[in-house]
């Protein structure tokens, strides 16, 4: 078995490998049956007129057989005669709803055939009515019950969404011409949340590699600016820092980075650092922050602890690590002699506040990294997934027992390393490398395939 992961769907990324049933992104639907839908059903009367004569004929034959060889009186379980004896020897006869479902032991054998025919005819009529009711009822979607595909096996663990939903397709008459993006795509202005985050940033600072800290002496807001939410200075050097916070429940977008840089250009004196803080970063936004070359100014990314979203979680946590510096993956891309490409991950590039420069973090702290060999600028599709920190019982080795199949030993060894499998250039001629370190901090690097 080749453990190479494919495109598991339009927007899913694996976190840890394990086996399980594959759930499709299609929910089950069931008929939503109401009294109104039954009362307004146009087929029930027709079905009754067609099938009920067979039921009545079988009941007449059953009553005749019981009258010919009367068994002991029967006490019906329902109807007006519920609990009262029906004496066949005195000429009593059964109604449809009084016929028992199970064959009474003392009934004459001659009544057996009519008993079977009666229940078969009655059940056939009921099945036709039930089907008609279901066909004419409105369908209800069960959003919590996606369909299972028994012919496919999922070999990954929890999922995270990595792309925007598919756009709604409009008819030609309804379609409208595309419009340019405006400032509304980015979060702007002062909010109460940003005030809390600013106070927390001043209190805890930003944690870097090896326990290094970026601490601040003070922060203030700048009137008239929408995308620079705070201005302050470093506690040790006094150098100016400006901060732009991302939204609460969405990724910090590329447009916000652009607008924040535009506002920063108007500041005097110019800041030494521009710090972007967010719970998650859009890939293109992260790329811009990493690649912007502004002489004398350093752009930094800080991932915010999700505990900051709720006061209860913030109070209950064991540490004050609210902000983490995010580094850019240190990645080598090379073209082989056979025309294929391969990627080697050397680790993270972290900003060290003590040195004031980027330093390499190495590969020992990489929990997982994935490679999209044909990045489309919209979503990351993990064609290859690696678990460098996994031991003999972790990573892809967990699949041995779970999937009960023979796995390619050479591929398993490679998928626990830091060098990718060779791949061909895709139509987009771009790749994306995503790294998750042992703290859960994510970093993304996008590279072009040139030549």
N, C-alpha and C positions, 0 to 999 in steps of 0.2 A: 504493500500500500504506500503510495506517495503522500506524505503528510503535508504537501504544499497546500495552504489554504487558498481557496478561490474567492470569487465575489459572492459572499453569503447573502446578498440582498442589496438593495440600492443604497443603504446607509448604515450598515452595521460594522462595528469594529470589535474583534475579540480582545478580551482582557487576559483570561487564563484558559488554557486548553482543558476541556473535559467533555465527555460524551453526554448526549441526551437527545430526546426527540426533537425534530425540527418543527417549529411552529411557523406557519406561513403568516404573512401580513394580510390575511384575509379572514374576517370574522364570520362565525356561523350566523345564519339567519333562520328564524323559526316563525310560523304563523302566529299572529297576535289575535287570538280568538276571543270575541266578546259576545254577550247576549244579543247585541244588535246585529252582529255579523251572522249569527245563527238564525235570528228571526227574519232577516232579509235575504236569506239564501234562496235562490230561485230553483234549486234542484231537489230539495228535500221532498217536496210533495210528489214530484215525478218519480223519484226513487221508491218512495213508499207505495205508490200505486202499482209500480212494476214488480216489486219484490214481495210485498206483504201477502198477496194471495198464496205464495208458496209456504209462507210461515203459517197462515191460517189452515191450509190443507194438512200440513204436518201435525199441527196441534189437534185437529179433528181426528186424525188417525191414532194419535197417542191417547186421547180420551176414550176412543172406541176400544182400544186394546185394554185399557185399565178397567173399563166397565165390564168387559167380557171375563176378566179374571181379577176381581177387585183385591188389591193389597190392603194392608191396614191403613186407617185414616192418616192423611198427611197434614201437618200444620205448616202453612205457608210462612215464609220469612218476611214477606212484605205485602202491602196492599190492605184493603179493608178487612180481609179475613186473616190478617196476621195473627198467628198464635191460635186460631180456631181450627178445629179438625175439619178436613174435607173428606167426607165419607163417600168413596166411589160406589159402595154397595147400595147406597141410598139415592144414587143418581146424580151426586155432585160431580161437577166437571172443573178442570183447571183452566185458569186464565193464563195468558202469555207470561205475565210477570210472576206467576206462581210456580212455574215449572222449575224444579231444582237444577242447578248446574252439574252436580255430581249424581250419578246413577244410584238410586236407593237400592239397597241389597235385597229387599223383599218384593220388588216389582217383578211382574211376570216377564219372562224372556221374550214373549211375543211383542212386548211394547218397546223393545230395545231399538229396532230399526227406525220406528217413528220418532223416538227420542233423539237419535243421532241426526236424522233429517231435519227435525225442528231446529236444533241448535246450529246446524250448518247454515240453514236458510236465514236464520235470525242474525248470525254473525256476518254473513255476506252482505246483508242489507245494511248493517251497522257500519261495516268497512266502507261501503260506497258513500254513505252519509258523511262519515268522518273525513274522507278524502275530499268530498265536495266542500265541506266547511273549511278545510285547510286551504284549498285552491282559491276560494273567494275571500279569504281573510287577508288583511294587510300583513306584510312581512316586517318582523322586528329584528334588528341587528343586535347580536350579543357581543358587545365590544370586549368583554372580559374573557371570551372563549374563542381564540384564534383557531383556525383549522390545523390539524396535525397531518403531516405527510409521512405515512408509514414506510414509504420507499426511500426516505433519505434520513441520514443520521447526522445530527449536529455535533461537531467536534470542537466546540468552543464554549466558554463560560458566559458570564454576564456580558451584556452589550451596552455600548454607549452610542448615542446618535452622533453622526459625524457630518451631516449634510442638511440642507434645507429641504422641506417637503416638495414634492413635484408640483409644478404650477397647474392650475386649472385650465383645461383646454376650452377655448371659446370658439364659437362659429365665426365664419368670416364676417358676418353682419355685426356681431357683437364685439369683435376685436377692436382694440384701440392702438394707435401708434405708440411706441415706447417713449418714455420720458426720462430725462436725465435725473440722476440721483440728486437730492437736495439735502439740506441740513437735517431734515427730520429723521434720517436713518440713524443718526447718532444721538446718544443721550446728552442732553445739554442742560445747563443751568444748575443752580444751587438746590439741593434737597436736604431733608433732615438726615437721611442715611449718610450722605457725604460728610455732614458735620460729625457724625459718630465715627465714621472711618478716619477722618482727619485727626480726631482726638486719639483714636487707637494707634494710628501711625506715629503720632508724636510720642505716645506712651511706650510703645514696644519697639519701634524702629523696624528695619527690614533685615531679615536674617539671610546671610550668604553662606558660602561653602565653609566647612570646617569651623562653624560657630562664629565666623566674622559677622559683625553687625554694622549696619548703616544707621546711625542715630542722628536725630534732628534736634536743633535748639529751639525752634519755634516755627509756627505756621500761621498764615493769615490768608484771607480770601482777597481776590483782586476784583474790584467792581468793574462791570462792563465786559468781563470775559465769560464765555459759556463753556469752554472745553478745557480750560486750565482752572482746576477747582481749588488749588492751594498753592501758596508760595512760601518757602521757608529757607532755612540754612542748615548746613551740617554742623553737628555739635563740636566736632574736633577741628575742622578747618575753616568753618564759616562760609564755605562756598554755597552759592545760591542753588536751590532746587525748586522746580515746579512740578506739580502733581496733576495727573488727569485720571479720574476714576471711571471705570467701566460701569455699565448698567447692572442692576440687581439680578435680573433673570434672563440675561442674554449675553452673548459674547461681545467683547469690545471690538468694534468694527473698523475697517480700513478708513472709512470716511472720518471717524472721530480722530484717528491719528493725524490725518491730513489737516483737519481744522485746528487741532491742538498745536501743530507745528506752525501753522500760519499765525496763530495768536502769539506764540512764543517769540516770533520774529519782531513783534512790536515792543517787547519788554526791554527796558534799560535800567540797570545793566543786564546783559544777557546771562541766563542761568548757565551753570556748569553742568547740571544734570536735568534731564526730563524723565520723570518716573511715571510709567503707565501701570496702574494697579487695576486688576480685574479678576473675577472668579474664573473666567475662561477667555481665551483670545481667539478671534477669527484667524485662520491660517494666513490670510493675506495681510491682516493687520500685524501679526507677529513677524512676518517676513519684512514688512516695511520698517518696523522698529529695529530689527536686527541689521538691515542693510543701509539705512540712512547714514550718509557720511556728512556730518556737520562739523566743520573744524572748530575745536574748542568746546564742543557740547557732546555729552555722552547720553544716549537713550537707553533706558533700562526697563525691563519688564518685571513686575512683581505679582506673583499669584496670591490672591487673598484666600484666607481660610474660610470655608463655607460656614463655619460656626458664627461668623459675623452677621449672617442673615437673621439670626434669632438671638435674643438676649439670653434665653435659657441655656442654649448650647454654649454660648460664649462664657457664661458663668461656670458651667459644669466641666469645662475642658481642663486638662492637666498641665498645659503649658501656655505661655503667652506668645506663641509663634503664629502671629496673625498674618504676616507678610513674608513671602519667600522670594528671593531673587531667582529669576529664571534665566538659564543660559541657552545659548544656541548650540545645536548639535555640532560637534567637530567631526565632519564627514569628508571622506575622500571619494571622489567619483573618477573612475578611470575606464578607458576603452581598451579592450583586450585585442590581441593580434587577430583573433578570429572574427572581429567585428562586433562582438557582444560587449555589453557593459557590466560593470560590477561596482558595488558600493562597499566601503569599509568604514565602520563607525569607530571613532577613536575616543568618544566620550562626549561630555558636555564642555562648553566654554562658559565658565562662571565669572561674574564680576566680583573681584575680591576687594572689599572696601578698604582693607589695610594697605594693599598695594596700589589701589586706584586703577587697576587694569584687569583685562580678561585673563584667566588662567584655565588650563585644561583640567577637567575633573576625572579623566581616565574612564575605564570601562567597568570597574568593579561595582559601581553603584547603579548600573543599568539593569532594571528588572525586566523590561520588555522593549523591543524596538520593532517597528514594522516599516515596510517599504511598498510604496505605490509606484509601479514602474511606468505608469502613464497618467500622471496627475492632470485633471481637467480643470483646475482652478475653482472647483466647486466642492468636491467631497473627496476624502481620502479612502481609497479602496485598498485594503491590505493584501497584496499579492503574496508577500512573504512576511512571516512573523517569527521573531527570534526571542529566546528567553535565556540570556547569558548567565543569569544568576541561578538558574534552576539546577538542582542536583539530580542524582539518579532516580529519585522518586517524584520529581517535579517536571514542569514544562511539558514538552511533547512526550516525554517518557511515561506520563500518566495515561497516554492513549493505549499503551501496549495491552494493559489488562482490560480497559473499558471497551474498546472496539473489538477485541478478540480477533485481531488480524495481524498478519505479518507486516512489519514496518521496515522500510529501507534504512538499515543501520547507518549508512553513509550520510543520508539526508538528515536523519535525526541528529547526528553529530554536528552537521553544518548549521542546523536550526537552533543550536544552543551557542553559536559563536557570534562574531561581530563582522563577518564578511558575508555579503549576500551571495545568492546563486546567480550565475550569469543570466542576463536577460537582454531581449531585443528592445530597441527604441520604439516607443509607441507613437500613435498619431500626434499626440500633443507635444512630444519631445521634451517632456518635463517629468521629473520625479519628485516625490515627497518622502522625507524620512521623519518618522515620529518616534520620539524616545520618551519613555516613562521611567523615572529613576525610582530608587527604593523608598522615597518619601511620597511617591505618587505625583510628583511634579512632572508635567508634560512639556515637551518642547518639540517644535516642528521646523524643519528646514526644507526649502523648496529649491531645486537646482535644475538648470537647463542642460539638455544634452546637445552639445554643439559639435559640429564637424561630422 
